[in-house]
Amino acid sequence: MKTVITSSGESLASSFDMRFGRAAYFCVLDQESGRTEFLENVNKDDSHGAGTKVAEKLIEMGVKKAVSGDFGPKAKELLEKFHVQMVVLQNTGQSVGDIVKKMKN
């Protein structure tokens, strides 16, 4: 199962990004293999529709869970439609690596 975690940078040491559609990067965790990869959010500077475009991309990638601080209403509706579980975390000052570690346990 693939899980995406919003990230401010492209490493496990990066801070968790509270934004979904405007996150700088996405950490893709393959929970079967335990591997992670980082993808730049090419839609983060779009004038509108960034969350929806990101949601479409994640659905295409086969992501089943998304972890962020907030999901916009249109992105949330699309993710729900395709049965992508949304996990909302409060700003806890955690790194992406901290969250990945918790998800692996």
C-alpha positions as CSV (number, residue, x, y, z in Angstrom):
1,M,0.0,0.0,0.0
2,K,1.3,3.5,-0.9
3,T,1.0,6.3,1.6
4,V,1.8,9.9,0.9
5,I,3.0,12.4,3.5
6,T,3.2,16.1,2.8
7,S,6.7,17.4,3.2
8,S,8.6,20.8,3.2
9,G,11.7,19.2,1.6
10,E,13.0,16.1,-0.2
11,S,14.4,14.1,2.7
12,L,13.2,12.2,5.8
13,A,14.8,15.0,7.9
14,S,12.4,17.6,6.3
15,S,9.5,19.1,8.3
16,F,6.0,17.8,7.9
17,D,4.1,20.3,5.7
18,M,0.6,21.1,7.0
19,R,-0.6,22.0,3.5
20,F,-1.9,19.4,1.0
21,G,-2.2,21.0,-2.4
22,R,0.6,23.6,-1.6
23,A,3.1,21.2,0.0
24,A,6.6,21.5,-1.5
25,Y,7.1,17.8,-1.7
26,F,5.4,14.5,-1.1
27,C,7.1,11.5,0.6
28,V,5.7,8.3,-1.0
29,L,6.0,5.4,1.5
30,D,5.6,1.9,0.1
31,Q,4.4,0.2,3.2
32,E,5.1,-3.3,1.8
33,S,8.8,-2.7,1.0
34,G,9.4,0.1,3.5
35,R,11.0,2.3,0.8
36,T,10.4,6.0,0.5
37,E,10.8,8.4,-2.4
38,F,10.2,12.1,-2.7
39,L,8.3,13.8,-5.4
40,E,8.3,17.6,-6.0
41,N,4.8,19.1,-6.1
42,V,4.7,20.7,-9.5
43,N,1.3,22.2,-8.7
44,K,2.2,24.1,-5.5
45,D,2.3,27.5,-7.2
46,D,-0.8,27.1,-9.4
47,S,-3.2,30.0,-9.1
48,H,-6.1,27.6,-8.3
49,G,-7.0,23.9,-8.2
50,A,-3.7,22.7,-6.8
51,G,-5.3,20.4,-4.3
52,T,-7.5,18.8,-6.9
53,K,-4.6,18.3,-9.3
54,V,-2.5,16.7,-6.5
55,A,-5.4,14.4,-5.5
56,E,-5.7,13.3,-9.2
57,K,-2.0,12.5,-9.4
58,L,-2.1,10.5,-6.1
59,I,-5.1,8.5,-7.4
60,E,-3.2,7.8,-10.7
61,M,-0.3,6.5,-8.6
62,G,-2.5,4.1,-6.6
63,V,-2.0,5.9,-3.3
64,K,-4.4,4.5,-0.6
65,K,-3.6,6.9,2.3
66,A,-2.6,10.6,2.5
67,V,-1.2,12.3,5.6
68,S,-1.4,16.1,5.8
69,G,-2.5,18.9,8.1
70,D,-5.5,19.9,6.0
71,F,-7.3,18.9,2.8
72,G,-9.3,21.4,0.8
73,P,-13.0,20.6,0.2
74,K,-12.6,19.7,-3.5
75,A,-9.5,17.5,-2.9
76,K,-11.2,15.9,0.0
77,E,-14.3,15.1,-2.1
78,L,-12.1,13.5,-4.8
79,L,-10.0,11.5,-2.4
80,E,-13.2,10.2,-0.7
81,K,-14.7,9.2,-4.0
82,F,-11.7,7.0,-4.8
83,H,-11.4,5.6,-1.2
84,V,-8.2,7.3,-0.3
85,Q,-7.9,7.4,3.5
86,M,-7.1,10.9,4.8
87,V,-5.1,11.3,8.0
88,V,-5.0,14.8,9.4
89,L,-2.2,15.6,11.8
90,Q,-1.8,18.7,13.9
91,N,1.4,20.6,13.6
92,T,3.5,18.7,16.0
93,G,6.9,19.8,14.8
94,Q,7.6,16.2,13.6
95,S,9.9,15.4,10.7
96,V,8.7,13.3,7.8
97,G,11.0,10.6,9.1
98,D,9.3,10.6,12.5
99,I,5.9,10.1,10.8
100,V,7.3,7.3,8.5
101,K,8.7,5.5,11.6
102,K,5.3,5.6,13.3
103,M,3.5,4.3,10.1
104,K,6.0,1.4,9.8
105,N,5.2,0.2,13.4
